[in-house]
């Protein structure tokens, strides 16, 4: 399944819709303005909150927490930094880890589990600067979780981690 993300460069609260490949609005990334820490809610098309995303207040390298219905789901943090590629680790509540690497600022990266590709994020498929795609490769994964990981990684890479 491919999702189209059309971020608005200048919007109060950083709200934007994510559409499926047929153009139907599937997820709303609802950025919460005027908060002490960076906070997002990922909602479905009816406005129901699927996932809460917030910045961890006290962290040296920047971390974001993903929760579902008040329960910890995952923690996203920097793994290492190189000149051309960024690396992030997603520590799931069940102890498994996802690896995120690539040119994050260019919106060109992959989300993997144990060396297997789960999702690919790419701006190359589009010409508009603030548009990119999220290609979910495996059908047995939670697309809301992968979208939430994508939101976290981009927010951390852009220096919005405090």
Phi, psi and omega in degrees: 000134178250135178243144180252123180252121178242089179286147171264131183293322182229099177214141179295120178086357178057048178272140173200153180266150173242125184255156173276181185292345177266003177091005179278133178291124185247313182232143171248124172268110185256099179281131182267113181279161174061039177247155178295324179237155180294127186222138176226155167237134174260117185244156173276181185294341176271357179093004178284132180287122178266320185213138172258138180232128176213153178287138172284127188296312185249092176212141183287316185263358182088124178220148174233146182248137176246127180231150175232120180052043178080355181261136177298128179250316182197160174235131180248127179213160178297140177260305176198162183234133174232178183293322186254339185227148174251150178228135178229152176244135175249111179264111181281156181299332181276003178098347178285160180231141172252148178247133178238124180212155178142198179268082189300313181297333177272002182060042178231093181204170182233149173248122184233153171235118177053042178082358181258130182291126175258320181206149177237132180248130184211137171267343183302333182287350188228160180256338180285133187300324184261022179239136176209165182247150174241110180263108177275116188277318182261135182279347182267013178254161180277109181297327178297321178296315181293324175295318179298318177299317179300313179301315180298311184298316180293319178298317179293318182292329180279004176084016180269029183259018176094000000 
